[in-house]
Amino acid sequence: MYDTLIIGAGVAGLAAARELQAAGQRICVLEARERVGGRIATDRTHGPAELGAEFVHGDRACTWQEIRAAGLRTRPWGTSRRFARGGRLLPPDDPAIARTYALYELATTYDGPEISVAELLARHAAPGEPALGFALRWLTNLEAADPARLSAAAISRERADSQNGSGNFHLLDGYDRLTTHLAAGLPIRLGAPVARLVWRPGAVVAHLARGEALRARRALITVPAGVLRAGRPAFDPPLPAERLAALHAIGVGHVTKLILWFDRQLWPEFTVLSTDGQVATWWPVPGTTTPTLMGYVGGPAALSLAARGEAGAIATGLAELTALFGADARAACLGGRLADWSRDPWSLGAYTYSPVGMGNARAILAAPLAETLYFAGEATVTNGHLATVHGAIESGYRAAAEIRAGGAIPTIF
């Protein structure tokens, strides 16, 4: 008999587990994958390059306390954004660039009734205007969202509520070093997916896919929203209708990342390159042993790139880079790797976003149920830190505090 079973060894589950173990609880973390970290995964073929979460967002993010405790090195990410259209880099004074920033600012500071980002920007830009395409792709990438569903009011409010500070930072040692640090000393069972969670007030039984059953007084569920929506684990009895409605009201975003390694640098210096190609965004990856570019596509276009498969996505990316930087790009490429989080069976999506009409769904999803089922993960974040590592960590802290406050609950079976 455990005090608390924690389902999922992403950073939300690991953060909660550390808090509960330190408080003297008997816990067990159950993880479906054969590794910890969830949607944090680092490729080390040519030094650390991130398949999933990549940045520390903000100089006041709670992630920093764990980064410092782990002794990890970081580097500030720059602010130089270039734009390319039709396979050509735009000069910095191209009028479409200033117009793009203006449209982006309009969407992220919007103060008005509910409206989608796509509809809002369509009211302020002409169809086919280059800046409209750039601004929509920029926001789509950031939010991993369908811009026709993404709420302009929500993203503006979330930015205003956020308290994570300024700037973005790379972990030079790799994000997986952070999850290894968080997992140290915790009782974690890998390759242990929970197929069914039977629960009554004061007791849960987690039935693993391979037939084993574990009992506890309560469970903390940190499973990604896409997986919960797919009915994994199955809850017996089912979650209340209001909770299920909240789960389905939250947008599950899509992200595809494409790592390309080169034997030499063929591109000018930039922090981010926004394009009108199928790979919407590129950036150089610091800390690798050979020049590396990260391609990033969010929203519905992420699914289109991933559908090409790894070889097809690499060919697409190289064709676009060759148009931008010359034929030598193809010859200089050492290979690549595709990360498709929407087809990962234990993610079924990247991170969540806030659609028009979502309301208080995140708070409903986050609320404890009968002091027995608790919920954490970036989908449950209500303070503007959704879709981030630090938001997921904070949700783990919050859930651990709720569990400790719940006190002892008598077991009824």
C-alpha positions as CSV (number, residue, x, y, z in Angstrom):
1,M,0.0,0.0,0.0
2,Y,1.4,3.3,-1.1
3,D,0.4,6.8,0.1
4,T,0.4,8.2,-3.4
5,L,0.9,6.7,-6.9
6,I,2.2,9.2,-9.4
7,I,1.3,8.4,-13.0
8,G,3.8,9.9,-15.4
9,A,7.5,10.8,-14.9
10,G,7.6,14.1,-16.8
11,V,8.7,17.1,-14.9
12,A,5.3,17.6,-13.2
13,G,5.3,14.1,-11.8
14,L,9.0,14.2,-10.8
15,A,8.6,17.6,-9.1
16,A,5.6,16.3,-7.1
17,A,7.3,13.1,-6.3
18,R,10.3,14.9,-4.8
19,E,8.0,17.1,-2.6
20,L,6.0,14.1,-1.4
21,Q,8.9,11.9,-0.7
22,A,10.6,14.7,1.3
23,A,7.4,15.0,3.3
24,G,7.7,11.3,4.3
25,Q,5.1,9.8,2.0
26,R,5.5,6.3,0.5
27,I,5.2,6.9,-3.2
28,C,5.8,5.2,-6.5
29,V,6.1,6.9,-9.9
30,L,4.7,4.9,-12.8
31,E,6.0,5.8,-16.3
32,A,4.9,4.2,-19.5
33,R,8.1,5.0,-21.4
34,E,11.5,3.4,-20.8
35,R,12.9,6.7,-19.7
36,V,11.9,9.7,-17.6
37,G,11.3,13.2,-18.9
38,G,8.1,12.9,-20.9
39,R,8.1,15.5,-23.6
40,I,11.7,16.4,-22.7
41,A,14.1,14.3,-24.8
42,T,17.7,15.1,-25.9
43,D,19.5,13.7,-29.0
44,R,23.3,13.5,-28.4
45,T,24.4,12.3,-31.9
46,H,26.5,15.5,-32.3
47,G,26.1,17.0,-28.8
48,P,22.8,17.9,-27.1
49,A,19.9,18.9,-29.4
50,E,16.4,18.9,-28.1
51,L,13.7,16.8,-29.6
52,G,11.1,18.3,-27.2
53,A,11.2,21.1,-24.8
54,E,14.3,23.3,-25.5
55,F,14.3,26.6,-23.7
56,V,14.1,28.0,-20.2
57,H,11.5,30.8,-20.7
58,G,12.3,33.7,-18.4
59,D,15.0,34.7,-15.9
60,R,12.6,34.2,-13.0
61,A,11.2,30.7,-14.0
62,C,11.2,28.2,-11.2
63,T,13.3,25.9,-13.4
64,W,16.4,27.9,-12.3
65,Q,16.4,26.5,-8.8
66,E,16.7,23.0,-10.2
67,I,19.2,24.1,-12.9
68,R,21.5,25.6,-10.3
69,A,21.1,22.6,-8.0
70,A,22.1,20.3,-10.9
71,G,25.1,22.5,-11.8
72,L,23.9,22.9,-15.4
73,R,25.3,25.4,-17.8
74,T,23.1,27.8,-19.7
75,R,23.4,30.5,-22.4
76,P,21.0,33.4,-23.2
77,W,19.2,33.0,-26.5
78,G,19.6,36.1,-28.7
79,T,17.0,38.3,-30.2
80,S,18.0,38.5,-33.8
81,R,15.0,37.4,-36.0
82,R,15.4,37.3,-39.7
83,F,12.7,36.7,-42.3
84,A,12.7,34.8,-45.6
85,R,10.1,34.7,-48.4
86,G,10.2,32.8,-51.6
87,G,13.6,31.3,-50.8
88,R,15.2,34.7,-50.2
89,L,16.3,36.4,-47.1
90,L,14.5,39.7,-46.6
91,P,16.7,42.8,-45.8
92,P,16.1,44.1,-42.3
93,D,14.4,47.2,-43.6
94,D,11.8,45.3,-45.7
95,P,8.4,46.9,-44.7
96,A,6.8,43.5,-44.3
97,I,9.0,42.9,-41.2
98,A,7.8,46.0,-39.2
99,R,4.3,45.1,-40.3
100,T,4.7,41.6,-39.0
101,Y,5.8,42.8,-35.6
102,A,2.8,45.2,-35.5
103,L,0.3,42.4,-36.2
104,Y,2.0,40.1,-33.6
105,E,1.8,42.9,-31.0
106,L,-1.9,43.4,-31.9
107,A,-2.7,39.8,-31.2
108,T,-0.7,39.4,-28.0
109,T,-2.0,42.6,-26.4
110,Y,-5.6,42.3,-27.6
111,D,-8.2,43.4,-25.1
112,G,-11.7,42.6,-26.2
113,P,-14.4,39.9,-26.6
114,E,-13.5,36.4,-27.6
115,I,-12.1,36.1,-31.1
116,S,-9.7,33.8,-32.8
117,V,-6.3,35.0,-33.8
118,A,-7.0,34.2,-37.4
119,E,-10.2,36.3,-37.4
120,L,-8.6,39.2,-35.5
121,L,-5.7,39.5,-37.9
122,A,-7.9,39.1,-40.9
123,R,-9.7,42.2,-39.8
124,H,-6.4,44.2,-39.8
125,A,-4.6,42.8,-42.8
126,A,-5.3,42.2,-46.5
127,P,-5.6,38.6,-47.7
128,G,-2.3,37.6,-49.2
129,E,-0.3,40.3,-47.4
130,P,3.1,38.8,-46.6
131,A,3.1,40.2,-43.0
132,L,-0.2,38.4,-42.3
133,G,1.3,35.1,-43.3
134,F,4.4,35.7,-41.2
135,A,2.4,36.8,-38.1
136,L,0.0,33.9,-38.3
137,R,2.8,31.4,-38.6
138,W,4.8,33.0,-35.8
139,L,1.8,32.7,-33.4
140,T,0.9,29.3,-34.7
141,N,4.4,28.1,-34.0
142,L,4.6,29.6,-30.5
143,E,1.2,28.2,-29.4
144,A,1.4,25.0,-31.5
145,A,-2.2,25.9,-32.3
146,D,-4.7,26.1,-35.0
147,P,-5.0,29.9,-35.4
148,A,-8.7,29.6,-36.4
149,R,-9.3,28.2,-32.9
150,L,-6.6,30.0,-30.8
151,S,-8.1,32.7,-28.6
152,A,-6.5,36.1,-28.9
153,A,-8.0,37.2,-25.6
154,A,-6.5,34.1,-23.9
155,I,-3.0,34.6,-25.2
156,S,-3.0,38.2,-24.3
157,R,-4.2,37.5,-20.8
158,E,-1.7,34.6,-20.3
159,R,1.2,36.9,-21.2
160,A,-0.1,39.6,-18.8
161,D,-0.4,37.0,-16.0
162,S,3.0,35.4,-16.5
163,Q,5.5,36.0,-13.8
164,N,8.5,34.1,-15.3
165,G,10.6,37.2,-16.2
166,S,12.3,38.0,-19.5
167,G,14.6,36.3,-21.9
168,N,15.0,32.8,-23.1
169,F,17.9,30.5,-22.3
170,H,19.5,27.3,-23.7
171,L,20.6,24.4,-21.5
172,L,24.1,23.7,-22.9
173,D,24.3,20.3,-21.2
174,G,20.9,19.1,-22.5
175,Y,17.5,19.2,-20.9
176,D,17.7,15.5,-20.2
177,R,20.3,16.3,-17.5
178,L,17.6,18.3,-15.7
179,T,15.2,15.4,-15.7
180,T,17.9,13.0,-14.5
181,H,18.6,15.4,-11.6
182,L,14.9,15.6,-10.7
183,A,14.5,11.8,-10.9
184,A,17.5,11.0,-8.7
185,G,16.6,9.0,-5.6
186,L,12.9,8.5,-6.6
187,P,11.2,5.1,-6.7
188,I,10.3,5.1,-10.4
189,R,9.1,2.1,-12.5
190,L,9.8,2.5,-16.2
191,G,7.9,0.7,-18.9
192,A,4.9,0.5,-16.6
193,P,1.8,2.0,-18.4
194,V,-1.4,2.2,-16.3
195,A,-4.2,0.7,-18.3
196,R,-7.0,1.1,-15.8
197,L,-7.3,3.2,-12.6
198,V,-10.0,1.9,-10.3
199,W,-10.8,4.4,-7.6
200,R,-13.1,5.2,-4.7
201,P,-12.8,8.0,-2.1
202,G,-9.6,7.1,-0.1
203,A,-8.3,4.3,-2.4
204,V,-7.0,3.6,-5.8
205,V,-5.9,0.5,-7.6
206,A,-3.6,1.0,-10.7
207,H,-3.8,-1.9,-13.0
208,L,-0.7,-2.0,-15.2
209,A,-0.8,-3.1,-18.8
210,R,1.1,-6.2,-18.0
211,G,-1.4,-7.3,-15.4
212,E,0.1,-6.2,-12.1
213,A,-2.0,-4.1,-9.7
214,L,-0.7,-1.5,-7.2
215,R,-2.7,0.0,-4.4
216,A,-2.6,3.4,-2.8
217,R,-4.6,5.9,-0.9
218,R,-4.6,8.4,-3.8
219,A,-3.2,9.0,-7.2
220,L,-1.7,12.0,-9.0
221,I,-2.3,11.9,-12.7
222,T,0.3,13.9,-14.8
223,V,-0.5,12.2,-18.1
224,P,-0.5,14.6,-21.1
225,A,-4.0,15.9,-22.2
226,G,-3.8,14.2,-25.5
227,V,-3.3,10.8,-23.9
228,L,-6.1,11.4,-21.3
229,R,-8.4,12.4,-24.1
230,A,-7.6,9.0,-25.8
231,G,-8.9,7.2,-22.6
232,R,-5.5,6.2,-21.2
233,P,-5.7,5.3,-18.5
234,A,-9.3,4.2,-18.3
235,F,-10.9,5.4,-15.1
236,D,-13.3,3.2,-13.1
237,P,-15.7,4.8,-12.4
238,P,-15.3,7.3,-15.2
239,L,-14.3,10.9,-14.5
240,P,-17.3,13.2,-14.0
241,A,-18.8,14.8,-17.1
242,E,-17.7,18.3,-16.1
243,R,-14.1,17.1,-15.9
244,L,-14.2,15.3,-19.2
245,A,-15.8,18.4,-20.9
246,A,-13.0,20.5,-19.5
247,L,-10.4,18.1,-20.8
248,H,-11.8,18.3,-24.3
249,A,-12.2,22.1,-24.2
250,I,-8.5,22.6,-23.9
251,G,-6.6,22.7,-27.2
252,V,-4.0,20.0,-27.7
253,G,-1.3,21.5,-30.0
254,H,1.0,19.9,-32.5
255,V,4.8,20.4,-32.9
256,T,7.2,18.7,-35.3
257,K,10.9,19.4,-34.9
258,L,13.6,18.7,-37.5
259,I,17.3,18.5,-36.5
260,L,19.8,18.9,-39.3
261,W,23.6,18.5,-38.7
262,F,26.2,20.1,-41.0
263,D,30.0,19.8,-41.4
264,R,30.3,23.6,-41.7
265,Q,28.2,26.7,-41.2
266,L,26.6,27.9,-44.4
267,W,24.2,30.5,-43.0
268,P,24.6,34.0,-41.7
269,E,24.3,34.8,-38.0
270,F,20.7,34.8,-36.7
271,T,18.8,33.8,-33.6
272,V,15.6,32.8,-35.4
273,L,14.7,32.6,-39.1
274,S,11.0,32.9,-40.0
275,T,10.1,31.6,-43.4
276,D,7.1,31.0,-45.7
277,G,8.3,27.5,-46.4
278,Q,7.0,24.2,-45.0
279,V,9.6,24.5,-42.2
280,A,8.3,27.7,-40.7
281,T,11.2,28.4,-38.4
282,W,14.9,27.6,-38.1
283,W,17.4,28.4,-35.4
284,P,21.1,27.4,-34.8
285,V,21.6,25.0,-31.8
286,P,24.3,26.0,-29.4
287,G,26.5,23.5,-27.6
288,T,26.6,20.9,-30.4
289,T,29.9,19.6,-31.8
290,T,29.1,20.4,-35.4
291,P,26.9,23.3,-36.8
292,T,23.3,22.3,-36.3
293,L,20.0,23.9,-37.3
294,M,16.7,23.2,-35.6
295,G,13.6,23.3,-37.8
296,Y,10.3,23.9,-36.0
297,V,6.7,23.7,-37.2
298,G,3.7,24.2,-35.0
299,G,0.0,23.8,-35.4
300,P,-1.7,21.9,-38.3
301,A,1.3,22.3,-40.5
302,A,3.3,20.2,-38.1
303,L,1.2,17.2,-39.0
304,S,1.8,17.8,-42.7
305,L,5.6,17.8,-42.3
306,A,5.6,14.8,-40.0
307,A,3.4,12.9,-42.5
308,R,6.4,12.9,-44.9
309,G,8.3,10.7,-42.6
310,E,11.9,11.4,-41.4
311,A,13.5,11.0,-44.9
312,G,10.9,13.1,-46.5
313,A,11.1,15.8,-43.9
314,I,14.9,16.0,-44.1
315,A,14.6,16.3,-47.9
316,T,12.0,19.1,-47.5
317,G,14.2,20.9,-45.0
318,L,17.3,20.6,-47.2
319,A,15.5,21.8,-50.3
320,E,14.4,24.9,-48.5
321,L,17.8,25.6,-46.9
322,T,19.5,25.0,-50.3
323,A,17.3,27.7,-51.8
324,L,18.2,30.1,-49.0
325,F,21.9,29.4,-48.5
326,G,23.1,27.7,-51.7
327,A,23.7,24.2,-53.1
328,D,26.5,23.5,-50.7
329,A,23.9,23.0,-47.9
330,R,23.0,19.6,-49.3
331,A,26.5,18.4,-49.6
332,A,27.4,19.7,-46.1
333,C,24.5,17.9,-44.4
334,L,25.6,15.1,-42.1
335,G,22.1,13.8,-41.5
336,G,19.0,14.7,-39.5
337,R,16.3,13.5,-37.1
338,L,12.6,14.1,-37.0
339,A,10.6,14.5,-33.7
340,D,6.8,13.9,-34.2
341,W,5.1,14.4,-30.8
342,S,1.6,14.0,-32.2
343,R,2.2,10.4,-33.1
344,D,4.1,9.6,-30.0
345,P,1.7,7.2,-28.2
346,W,2.5,8.6,-24.8
347,S,2.1,12.2,-25.8
348,L,-0.4,12.4,-28.7
349,G,0.4,16.1,-29.1
350,A,2.9,18.7,-28.0
351,Y,1.7,21.2,-25.4
352,T,-1.8,22.7,-24.9
353,Y,-3.2,26.0,-26.0
354,S,-6.3,28.0,-25.2
355,P,-9.1,28.0,-27.8
356,V,-11.9,30.4,-28.1
357,G,-14.6,29.5,-25.5
358,M,-12.3,27.4,-23.3
359,G,-13.4,29.3,-20.2
360,N,-12.1,27.9,-16.9
361,A,-11.4,24.4,-18.2
362,R,-7.9,24.4,-16.9
363,A,-9.0,25.1,-13.3
364,I,-11.7,22.4,-13.5
365,L,-9.1,19.9,-14.8
366,A,-6.7,20.8,-12.1
367,A,-9.1,20.5,-9.1
368,P,-8.7,17.5,-6.8
369,L,-11.4,14.8,-7.0
370,A,-12.7,13.4,-3.7
371,E,-9.3,14.0,-2.1
372,T,-8.2,10.9,-4.0
373,L,-7.5,11.8,-7.6
374,Y,-5.1,14.8,-8.2
375,F,-4.0,16.3,-11.5
376,A,-0.9,18.1,-12.6
377,G,0.9,18.9,-15.9
378,E,1.1,22.0,-18.1
379,A,-2.5,21.5,-19.2
380,T,-3.6,22.3,-15.6
381,V,-1.7,25.6,-15.4
382,T,-3.9,28.7,-14.7
383,N,-1.3,31.4,-14.1
384,G,-0.1,32.0,-17.7
385,H,2.7,29.5,-17.5
386,L,1.0,26.8,-19.6
387,A,3.0,25.0,-22.3
388,T,6.3,25.4,-20.5
389,V,8.6,23.3,-18.4
390,H,8.4,25.7,-15.5
391,G,4.6,25.7,-15.6
392,A,4.6,21.9,-15.4
393,I,7.0,21.9,-12.5
394,E,4.9,24.5,-10.7
395,S,1.8,22.3,-11.3
396,G,3.7,19.4,-9.6
397,Y,4.5,21.6,-6.6
398,R,0.8,22.7,-6.4
399,A,-0.5,19.2,-6.6
400,A,1.9,18.0,-3.9
401,A,0.8,20.8,-1.6
402,E,-2.9,19.8,-2.2
403,I,-2.1,16.2,-1.4
404,R,-0.3,17.1,1.8
405,A,-3.2,19.4,2.8
406,G,-5.6,16.6,2.2
407,G,-4.3,14.7,5.3
408,A,-4.9,11.0,6.0
409,I,-7.8,9.4,4.2
410,P,-9.2,6.1,5.4
411,T,-8.9,3.3,2.9
412,I,-12.2,1.6,2.1
413,F,-11.0,-1.3,0.0
